[in-house]
Amino acid sequence: MARAWSLKARPQGMPKHTDFAMIDLDQSTLGAGEVRIANRWLSVDPYMRGRMNDVKSYVPPFALGEAMQGGAVGEVVESNDDGIKVGDMVLHMAGWRDEAVVPAAQVQKLPALDVPPQAFLGQLGMPGMTGYFGLLQVAEAKAGDTVFVSAAAGAVGSTVVQVAKAKGMTVIGSAGGAEKCAWVKSLGADAVIDYKSDVPVVKALGEAAHAVGSGGIDVYFDNVGGEHLDAALAHANMHARFAVCGMIDVYNSGAATQLKYLARLIGNRVQIHGFIVSDYMNRAEEFYKDMGGMLAAGTLKRQETVHEGLETMPDAFLGLFSGGNTGKMLVKV
């Protein structure tokens, strides 16, 4: 019997294990154009927290008692479509379960790149595309810019660090704890601040910007919001560009970012641009070509935090909000 995780109750603040429940899935016969996939790798991502609230957003909320969705990589074990064969490894959005039946039109064969399949849920998947297009398209970052990246040890942030360095930029990363900071430094970051230290982020960023010789930042890639966004505003150079794809600091608390330095965007003509990666899905070929070149050149590193077994999905998801991952958080089914 196939199984899936469902949302049992809508979380109030930080989700709890009791907000989730495992359910059995009906193993129906395939319809025309459908495929059956044995999931091998499952993704958890911060945006999923927003789908647990019953509010209007860019994606519908999870329905209580029904199987949840998310990125997954699996092997096709049955197919009713000529374009997808048994044995194909595919990427799709019917995660949080061990088996999925979906229309073939909703799956993507994995690109022919020399990486393990789970990489297409991280650096070479949605998180990587978020970092790539957010940095280069949304923030219009260019060689010579100083880029500040929050959550730089995460799946998105670590990609931003490496792409920025490959494109000739100076990078300041923020991460929590000595081990994560060391990893971000190993990715090529010119300076790294530990937001878990006793030094306020706004002060640490100012010191880092002077240490790298820029005195301020030209680009801010925001995964966090909160104190990091305030600090970026405080140290924004003239015509700085902010790409905002996430604000994990406020997903559970609901508290508003203070924006103590918001007035600086007027005099410094700062541009703040929110975006969703789906805006750029039609440019996936461009992403894979450029990232594939960096991969072949040996300029990309990645790291994964892996939980074993479908039963661990809630643990993996909750770990996103407590700093439990370095690189991409995954569940191996």
N, C-alpha and C positions, 0 to 999 in steps of 0.2 A: 504493500500500500504506500503510495506516495504521500509525503508529509510536507507541510508548510507552516511557517510562522504567521500568525495573525495578530492584529491589534485587538486586545480584549477590552482595554479602557484607554481613553485619551489622557495622556500624562498631564499632570499638574506640576510644572517645574521640571526638575530632572526626572526622566523616565525611570521606572522601577521594573524589576523582573516580572512583577505581578501584572504589569500592563500588557504583557505578551502571552499568547497561548498557542501551543502546537495543535494543528488540525489535520485531519486526513483529507486527501484530495481524491476525487472521483477519477478513476483511470478509464476514461471513456475511449471509445474507438475513434481513430483519427478521421477527421473530415477532409474534404477535398482541399488540397493546398496547405495542409497542416503537417507539422513535424513534432516528434517526441524527442525530448532532449534530456539526457542524464547529466545533471549539473555537476561539474567538478570543482568550480571555484565560485564563490559568492562575494559580493562587495557590500560593504556598509560605508555610508557617506553622510557627512553632516547635514546635507539638505533634507535627508529623510526625516529629521526631527520636525521640520515644518509641515510635512505631510501627515504628521500625527495629530495636528490641530484641525478642528473643523472650521476652517476659514478659507475664503477665496484666495487663490494664489495662482502662480504660473503653471502648477500641476495640481490635479485634484487631490483632496485628502484621502488617506487610506480609509477604507470602509471597515467598520468594526466587524469582527468575526470572519472576514474574508482574507484570502492569502495576500500578503504584502508583496510589493514589487521592488526590484532593484537590479543593478547590473549583475550579470552572471556569464560565465563561460562554461560551455558543456559540450558533450559529444552527442551527435544525432544517432539515436538508436532505432528510429522508425521514421519513414518519410512517405508522404503522399504528394510530393512535389518533385518535378523533374530537375529543378535547379539545385536541390539540396540532397546530398547522398548520405546514406548510413555511413557513419565513421567520420563525417565532417566535423571539425571543431568550429563552434560558432559563438558569437557574442549576441546577447539579447537582454531584455529587461524583466524577465520572469524569474527573479531571484527570490531569496528567502525561502527556498524549497529545494528538495532533492531531485525533483523531476518536473519538467514543464512541457505542456502541449501548447504550441503557439502557431499562428500562421507563418508560413515560410517567408512572407514579405517582411516580417518583423525581426528576422535574424540576419546577422552579417557573418559571412565566412571570415575567419581571422586572416588579416593581411600576411603576405609572405615575407615576414621579417624574422631574423634569427634570434628569437626570444622565447622564453617559456610562455605558455598560453595565458597565465594569470597576469602577465605584464599588460595585457590589453584591458585590464580593469584598473590599471594604475597609470604609470608614466606614458604608456602608449594607448591609453583609453580616454575616457571622459575627464579624469583629473588632469592628465597631461595636456589634453586639448584646451582645458580651461586655462591652465597656466600659459600655454603657448600663445593662444589668441588674445588672452587678457593682457599679456605683456606687450606683444608686438602690434596688435591691431587696436585694442581698446586704449591702452596707455601710449601707443605710438612710441615706445621706447626705442632708442637708437644708440649706436656706439658713442661712448663718452658720457652717457647719462649715469648718474648715481641712483641705484634702485634699492628701495627698502622693501623687504618681503617679510610679512608676519607669518607665523606658523611655517617657518622655512624648513622644518624637519618633516612636514607632512607630505602627502602625495602630490598635492598641487604646488605647494611652496618649494619643495625640493626640485621640481621640474623648472620652476621659474628661475631659481638660482642658477641652474646649469645652462638653460637657454640664454639667460642674460650674459653669463660669462662667455659663452660661445659666440655671442654677437658683439663682444667688445665693451661691455658695461662694467661699472664698479658696483659691487653688491654688498649690502648690509642685510644680514638675516637676523631674525629673532626666533629663539627656540627656548624650551623650558628644561633646564638642567644641563650639567656639564657634559654628559654623554651625547645628548642631542646636539648641543652647540659644537662639539668636536666633529660630529658627523657633517653638519652643515659647513663647517670650515673645510673639511676634506673634499666637499663638492666644489670648492673654489671660491667661496664667499670671502671677500676682502676683510670683513669684520663681522662678528657675531655678538649679539647681546643676549644675555640670559634674563628673560622676563620674570623668572622665579627668584632672582636675587633681590637683595634689599634696595638696590638702586632703582628708582622710578624709571619707567620706559622712556619718558620724555628726556630725562637727563642722560640716560645711557645712549639714546639715539644721537643726541647732540655731540657727545664725546666721540662716538663712532664716526659720525660724519666729518668731524675735524681730523680724526686719526687717518681717514682715507684721503684727506686733502680736498674734500668738496665743500665742507662747511654746511651743507644742507642736502636735501634730496630732490631729484628731478622727477622720480616716479615712485609711487607707492602701490604695491600689490597687496590688497587687503583681504585676508581670510578671517580676520578676528574681530574688527571693530573695537569698541571700548577704548581702553587706554592707548592701544596702538594707533588707532585712528587719530586720537588727540595729539599724540606725539608726532605723527606724520604731518599734521597741519602746522604744528609748532615749528617744524624744521623744513617746511616746503620752500624750495627755491622759486624764483620768478617763473611763471608759466609751468609749474609742476602739474603732472597728470596722475590722477588716482584711478586705478581699476579696482572696483569693489565686486567681488564674487561671493563673499560670505562674511558673516559676522557671528562666529561661533560663540563669542562672549555673551551674547544676549539671547541665544536660541532657547535656553531653558529658563532664564530669569525674567525675560520680557522687559528688562530695564533698558531705558534709552541710553545710547551713547552720549556722554556729557558734551562733547564738542566745545570744550573750553576755549579752543583757539580758532573757532570757526571764522571769526572776522578776518583772519589772515588770508582767506581765499579771495577777498576783494582786492586788497592792495597787491597781492602776488599773482592775481589772475589764475588761481588754481582751478583746474577742471576735475570734477569728481563724476565718474561714469560707472553706474552699475550695469552689470551684464549677466547673461545666462549663456552657458556653453552651447545650448541648442541653437543659438543665433548663428553659429559657425559650423554646424554639422555638414552643410553643403560644401565645405572646404576641407573635408577630411583627407582627400587625396594630397592636397598641399601639405597638410600636417605630417602625414606618413612619409612623404618624400623627404622633407627637411629633417624630421626626427630620425628617419632611417639613415640619412647621411651622417648625422651626428653619432648615431649608434655604431655605424661602420668605422667611423674615425676614432672610436673609443672615448668620446667626450661625455658620454652619458653613464651615470651610475644610478642604481635604484636599490631600495631596501624595502622589505616587506615584514609586517607583523602578522603572523598566521595563527589563527585559532583552528583547531581540528574538530570537525564534526558539526552537523546541522544544529545540534543541541546548543552549540556555543554562540549562535548568532546574536542573542541579546547581550551577552558578555562583550562580544566584539564591538557592537554598536555603542554600548555605554562607555567602552574604553576610549572612544573618540573624544569624549568630553572631560576625561580625566588625564589626558596626556599619555594614554596607554599604547600609543603607536609611534613608531619611527618609520617614515615612508608610508606605504599603502597598507591599510588594515584590510585583511582578507579572512575568509573562512574557507577551509578546504573540506569539501564534502566527502 
